[in-house]
Amino acid sequence: MQWIIVKYAITAGMVVLISEIAKRSDKLGGLIAALPLVTFLTLTWLFIEHQPTEKIANHAWYTFWYVIPTLPMFLAFPWLLKRYGFWPTMGCSIVLTIAVFYVFAKTVKVFGVELL
């Protein structure tokens, strides 16, 4: 149980730290947020918890494929935010990401990458 609390504290602490940095510098906050810190933490937790190498490798593999369809949202978000406000933009971003992911998953399935 203590290990889970440590994992939560470190992971949550990173999110808070990034949001605090973003308050002071848009560029630095964006750069740090763009780093795969959560993925590195997840891979580290899996390794420390003696998960099989195949499971760790699969996590990295699928993370790559799942990141790609999220990228259009980062372009649409600033445009939508200026026009519709925060919550409608969040909703539109979620819908956009789901739609792009679905199309992307169907497209890469042709090449043997099974995401759904």
C-alpha positions as CSV (number, residue, x, y, z in Angstrom):
1,M,0.0,0.0,0.0
2,Q,2.8,2.4,0.8
3,W,4.3,1.8,-2.7
4,I,1.0,2.9,-4.3
5,I,0.9,6.0,-2.2
6,V,4.5,6.8,-3.3
7,K,3.6,6.3,-6.9
8,Y,0.6,8.5,-6.7
9,A,2.5,11.2,-4.9
10,I,5.4,11.3,-7.4
11,T,3.1,11.2,-10.4
12,A,0.7,13.8,-9.1
13,G,3.6,16.0,-8.0
14,M,4.9,16.0,-11.5
15,V,1.5,17.2,-12.9
16,V,1.3,20.0,-10.3
17,L,5.0,21.0,-11.0
18,I,4.3,21.2,-14.7
19,S,1.2,23.3,-14.2
20,E,3.1,25.6,-11.9
21,I,5.9,26.0,-14.4
22,A,3.3,26.7,-17.2
23,K,1.9,29.5,-15.1
24,R,5.2,31.3,-15.3
25,S,6.3,30.3,-18.8
26,D,4.1,29.1,-21.7
27,K,7.0,27.8,-23.7
28,L,8.8,26.0,-20.8
29,G,5.5,24.6,-19.5
30,G,4.6,23.3,-23.0
31,L,8.0,21.8,-23.5
32,I,7.9,19.9,-20.2
33,A,4.3,18.8,-20.8
34,A,5.3,17.5,-24.2
35,L,8.0,15.3,-22.8
36,P,6.9,11.8,-22.2
37,L,7.3,12.1,-18.5
38,V,4.2,10.1,-17.6
39,T,5.3,7.4,-20.0
40,F,8.8,7.3,-18.5
41,L,7.2,7.1,-15.0
42,T,4.9,4.3,-16.1
43,L,7.7,2.3,-17.7
44,T,9.8,2.8,-14.6
45,W,6.9,1.7,-12.3
46,L,6.4,-1.4,-14.5
47,F,10.1,-2.2,-14.4
48,I,10.4,-1.7,-10.6
49,E,7.4,-3.9,-10.1
50,H,9.1,-6.7,-12.1
51,Q,6.7,-6.7,-15.0
52,P,7.8,-8.8,-18.0
53,T,10.0,-7.1,-20.6
54,E,7.3,-7.8,-23.2
55,K,4.7,-5.9,-21.2
56,I,7.0,-2.9,-20.8
57,A,7.9,-2.9,-24.5
58,N,4.2,-3.2,-25.5
59,H,3.4,-0.2,-23.3
60,A,5.9,1.9,-25.2
61,W,4.8,0.5,-28.5
62,Y,1.1,1.3,-28.0
63,T,1.9,4.7,-26.4
64,F,3.6,5.7,-29.7
65,W,0.5,4.7,-31.7
66,Y,-1.9,6.3,-29.3
67,V,-0.1,9.7,-29.2
68,I,-0.3,10.3,-33.0
69,P,-4.1,10.8,-33.2
70,T,-4.0,13.2,-30.2
71,L,-1.8,15.7,-32.1
72,P,-4.6,17.4,-34.1
73,M,-6.3,18.4,-30.8
74,F,-3.3,20.4,-29.8
75,L,-3.7,22.5,-33.0
76,A,-7.4,22.9,-32.7
77,F,-7.5,23.7,-29.0
78,P,-6.0,27.3,-29.2
79,W,-8.3,28.1,-32.2
80,L,-11.4,26.8,-30.5
81,L,-10.6,28.3,-27.1
82,K,-10.5,31.9,-28.6
83,R,-13.9,31.4,-30.1
84,Y,-15.9,29.2,-27.6
85,G,-14.4,29.3,-24.2
86,F,-12.7,26.6,-22.1
87,W,-15.4,24.0,-21.4
88,P,-16.9,23.9,-24.9
89,T,-13.3,23.7,-26.2
90,M,-12.6,20.7,-23.9
91,G,-15.7,19.0,-25.1
92,C,-14.9,19.6,-28.8
93,S,-11.3,18.4,-28.2
94,I,-12.5,15.2,-26.7
95,V,-14.8,14.6,-29.6
96,L,-12.2,15.5,-32.1
97,T,-9.6,13.2,-30.5
98,I,-12.0,10.3,-30.4
99,A,-13.0,10.8,-34.1
100,V,-9.4,11.1,-35.2
101,F,-8.4,8.1,-33.1
102,Y,-11.2,6.0,-34.7
103,V,-10.2,6.9,-38.2
104,F,-6.5,6.5,-37.4
105,A,-7.1,3.0,-35.8
106,K,-9.0,1.9,-38.9
107,T,-6.2,3.2,-41.2
108,V,-3.3,1.6,-39.4
109,K,-5.2,-1.7,-39.0
110,V,-4.6,-2.1,-42.8
111,F,-0.8,-2.2,-41.9
112,G,-1.2,-4.7,-39.2
113,V,-1.3,-2.4,-36.2
114,E,-4.3,-3.4,-34.0
115,L,-5.4,-0.5,-31.7
116,L,-9.1,-1.3,-31.2
